[in-house]
Amino acid sequence: MLSRISRWLTYLVAILYAILGLILYLLPERLAPVFAWSVTAFITMTIGGWCLGNAWLAWITARRWQWRLVYPALIYLWLFGIGQLLVVYAFRDKLVLLHPIAWLYLIVICVNALTALVGVVDWFRIRPTIERAGPATRIQHRIGVILFVLFVGFLGVYGLTAQIGAPGTNGGIFPEIMSVFTLRGFGAFYLSIALGVIAFLWEKNLSTFLTHAIASYGLIVFITLAALVYIRLFDFVARPGGLAYFGAYLIVGIFFLIEFRRSGTGINA
C-alpha cells in the first residue's frame, strides 16, 4: 500500500473537506455573495455537497487503506483536486479572495492536489499490486459501469468545453445559468468521477466495487439533498431536463442500496 504520509494526508483532506462542506452546506445564502467567484446559493450548497461527499470518500478510503480496495476512490480524489486547482488557475483573474471562505476553499483544493502529488509519487515508488480476492463482479455491474462512464464522462467533457448558451447550459438540466468558471468546475468534477469509475472496466473484485460504491455514496446523498432544498428552482414541465439531474443520482443511489443489501459494503465481500 502507499506510504503512511499519503494516508495521513488523505485523513487531513477528509477533515478539511468536512469543515468547508459543512459551512457551505448550512450557510449557502449567506456565503454565496462572498465565495471565491460569482455563484448562486444553490451552486454554493451543491459545492458544499461535493465537499461533504469528498470528506466521506476520503475518510472511508483512509480507514480501509488497502490498495486493491481503494485505488479507484483515490484516482477520483486525486483527479478532483488537480482538476479543480487547474480550473481555479485558468480563471484566476475571476477569483475574489476577500472572505475567509474563499481562502478556505483555495487552501483545501491545494491540500487535495498536494495529496494527489504525494500519492502519485508513492505509486511510482512502491508500485502496489492488485491481487484477486473474493467474489467477482457480475455482468450487471460491468454494464452499469459502461453506461455510467459514457454518461458522466460526456457531462465532464461537455462541461469543460461548452460555452454559455450551448444546449443544456441555460437552465435546461441544472436549473440555473452558470458562469463559465462554474461550468468548468462542474465539468472537472464529473470527469473525475468518470475516470475513477473507468477502472471497473477491467477490475473484477466485487469488494473493490462495493468499497467504491459506499465511499462515493456521500456525493449522491449530499448533492441530491441540496437539489431537494432548492427544488423550487426546477420547472420539470418547461425544462424536463431537470428530471435527468435528479434521476441520475436517484438511479445510481437506489442501485447501490440494492447492492449493499445483497453483498455488503466491501469489507467482507
Summary of the structure (lengths in Angstrom):
residues: 269
radius of gyration: 18.1
end to end distance: 19.6
largest distance: 54.5
contacts: 924
relative contact order: 0.15
helix: 75%
strand: 1%
